[in-house]
């Protein structure tokens, strides 16, 4: 799979590199104080990360003073497995090199299927933060050469927490699997059986 750079022109429709904010301390704490499991672990909100001074700067400058949460997605992964989107941007802070597989919400069909051949992969170098736009499909990061990855995940407060009620309606409502999370699963992705299976084509692998 072709792995492009987040500085390439092709990335501009999916997001942008975050500039003018120093993420050094956040990356250091991610590397020193968060785990690196053999699978993938996600925590939406982590006290030691949210206690860092950079949180206030991100909240003020990137979210216009709306409340945010800082967590992580760490582990080992080379597959797409699913695609999700939110109603707001997400900032990914790469404490290690990481690869993101991205697509566009606008390409989801009327019956909520999506062809994975439309997706592209991008390397986020260690120390780099990228804003992923609300209309960008994404899921867990991947590790280059099957190495482990550690990525800080910054979202609007409350995102990805359990729902207060089940969403079993028609249309887009059936994609909601957590607070502020719309997800389309791949049949080989190992998702919850209740998730909407709508990714067609290959379960993308960054090593192939």
ABEGO torsion letter per residue (X at the ends): XBBBBAABAAAAAAEBBBBGBBAAAAAAAAAAABBBBABBBBBABBAAAAABAAAAAAAAAAAGGBBBBBBBBBEBBABAGBBBBBABBBBBBBABBBBBBBBBAAABBAAGBBBAAABBBBBBBBGBBBBBBAABBBBBBBBBGGBBBBBBBBBBBGBGBBBABBBABBEAAAABABBGBBBBBBAAAGBBAABBBABBEBBBBAAX
